[in-house]
Amino acid sequence: MSPDNPEPERPVDDPDRAASPDPSGATTSQTQPAAQPPAYAEPPGAASSTASRSWFELTSDEPRRPLRTAATVLGAVLALAVLGVPFGLLWAVLAPATPVLKTAEGAIYADPQPEQPIAADGWFSLLGLGFGLLVALALWFVLRRRRGPVGLLAAVLGALAAAPVAWQVGRRVGLATFDRLLDTAPAGQSFTKPPDLRAGGVDWLLGVLPVPHGNLLLPAFGAAITYTLLAGWSRWPGLRPEPEPADLSWVSVGTTPAPPAAPEPPAPGAAEPPRG
């Protein structure tokens, strides 16, 4: 036993022995540093999903060019106006013609209260609502990058442009034959008048701007209602499809797990545990 080695059974440089307290209560050995937490590793698909999400945010939030947006709306309106031609032909086939009788004053209805003009208005209204529904569905999927106000505007204006086209195309089917018989048929001869609208038409504002009214507005109404319902039932907040991450982790990206608590130092007067 010596001043350098007070306990002969145990060497001084034994690191496992706790420091003995001095009379003042302070320990003579240095406290071991706390264990550092392990480095956090990102989940396997976190980097790729974060990159795809960042790419989508950049592409979807980029400013829309006004000219490109206007060209998209104008192209959709023209395409839908052309589709008014088959719409009008279908209406001319389904709507019944009205029997008329030639007199010295002109043509009169063969039946005092014919139902065919009412049926023609009804068929146009039903076909117009169906046409507007199909227009909204088509633009919802075709213009998926323009979903929102731009798509709604294109659907409403396109259906509004297609309705007068359908009306004029449908009413002119057989109109030349009717005009010829009206001029050449003798009095008392009966023939038919092609279907026409009595609950709708087009007024001219200031002589240059056509303003449709009546059941010519039903295709645009059906398109607006359907497109609004599709937007309300969409599962994406931005209405445009968002890329879904391939791998999901219970630990969010950028969150570091809490480090383990460091062991508390022994109390100044605590006894050393027995060693075997």
ZIGIUR-V932148 format. One record per pair of residues at least 6 apart in sequence whose C-alpha atoms are under 8 Angstrom apart, sorted by the first residue. I is the first residue (numbers start at 0). J is the second residue. Records with the same first field share a line. If there is no record, write none. Layout:
# ZIGIUR-V932148
I=J / J
This chain:
# ZIGIUR-V932148
0=6 / 7
3=11
4=10 / 11
17=28 / 271
18=26 / 27 / 28
19=26 / 27
20=26 / 27 / 267 / 268
21=27
24=267
25=267
26=267
30=264
33=261 / 262
34=259 / 261
35=258
36=258 / 259
39=255 / 256
41=252
42=248
43=246
44=244 / 245 / 246 / 247
45=246 / 247 / 248 / 252
47=244
48=243 / 244 / 245 / 246
49=244
51=242 / 244
52=242
55=241 / 242
68=149
72=149 / 150 / 152 / 153
73=153
75=153 / 154 / 157
76=153 / 154 / 156 / 157 / 158 / 160
77=157
78=157
79=134 / 157 / 158 / 160 / 161
80=157 / 158 / 160 / 161 / 162 / 164
81=161 / 164
82=161
83=161 / 162 / 163 / 164 / 165
84=161 / 164 / 165 / 168
85=165
86=126 / 130 / 165
87=164 / 165 / 166 / 167 / 168 / 169 / 170
88=165 / 168 / 169 / 172
89=169
90=122 / 123 / 126 / 165 / 169
91=169 / 170 / 172 / 193 / 194
93=122
94=115 / 118 / 119 / 122 / 123 / 194
95=115 / 116 / 118 / 119 / 193 / 194
96=115 / 116 / 191 / 192 / 193 / 194
97=108 / 113 / 115 / 116 / 191 / 192 / 193 / 194
98=108 / 109 / 110 / 189 / 190 / 191 / 192
99=106 / 107 / 108 / 109 / 110 / 189 / 190 / 191 / 192
100=106 / 107 / 108 / 109 / 186 / 187 / 188 / 189 / 190
101=107 / 181 / 184 / 185 / 186 / 187 / 188 / 189
102=185 / 186 / 187
103=186
105=181
106=181
109=189
115=194
116=194 / 195 / 196 / 197
117=197
119=194 / 195 / 196
120=195 / 196 / 197 / 198 / 214
123=214
124=214 / 215 / 217
127=162 / 215 / 217 / 218 / 221
128=217 / 218 / 220 / 221 / 222
129=218 / 221
130=158 / 218 / 221 / 222
131=154 / 158 / 217 / 218 / 219 / 220 / 221 / 222 / 223 / 225
132=218 / 221 / 222 / 225
133=222
134=154 / 158 / 222
135=151 / 154 / 222 / 223 / 225 / 226
136=225 / 226
138=150 / 154
139=146 / 150 / 226 / 229
142=150
143=239 / 240
144=239
146=238 / 239
147=230 / 238
151=223 / 226 / 227
154=219 / 222 / 223 / 226
155=219 / 220 / 222 / 223
156=219
157=219
158=218 / 219 / 222
159=215 / 216 / 218 / 219
162=215 / 216 / 218
163=200 / 201 / 211 / 215
166=195 / 196
169=194 / 195
170=193 / 194 / 195
171=193
172=193
173=192 / 193
174=192 / 193
177=190 / 191 / 192 / 193
180=190
198=213 / 214
199=211 / 212 / 213 / 214 / 215
200=211 / 212 / 213 / 214 / 215
201=209 / 210 / 211 / 212
202=209 / 210 / 211 / 212
203=209 / 210
204=210
230=238
235=241
